[in-house]
Amino acid sequence: MSYNELTRSYFSKAPCAGTLEGPDRFRGAAGDPAQGAWVQFDVRAVAGSTPALIEAVRFQAFGCPHLIAVAGWLAEHAPRRPIEPRLPQSVSELRERFAVPVEKTGRLLIVEDAWIAAMRAALGVPAP
């Protein structure tokens, strides 16, 4: 499979890969490694900010280069953004940006589910 330059770059350097620790860390995950795709985001908010802002994000992922690249891109671009239970860009926009084939859109939906779960945890909103 051929990957665009952005996907190759984010897959090879995997910025923000890892985990955050401590009581101020909020976690959201989706997918299943046994099914070939899993993502976890750890989020830390800026203390006392209104609206709540993201201070740091780390991710762990198992899956294809597109999944890892998109998760890395989201984590790297998250600081100083408001904590909202939605992606900063739509799945369609991310699919275009990273040249993800249509048949792999489900991988991006797993990234979206993990992101939303992390944001909801950071906002103190129970999972549906």
Order of alpha helices (4+ residues) and beta strands (2+ residues): alpha-beta-beta-beta-alpha-alpha-alpha
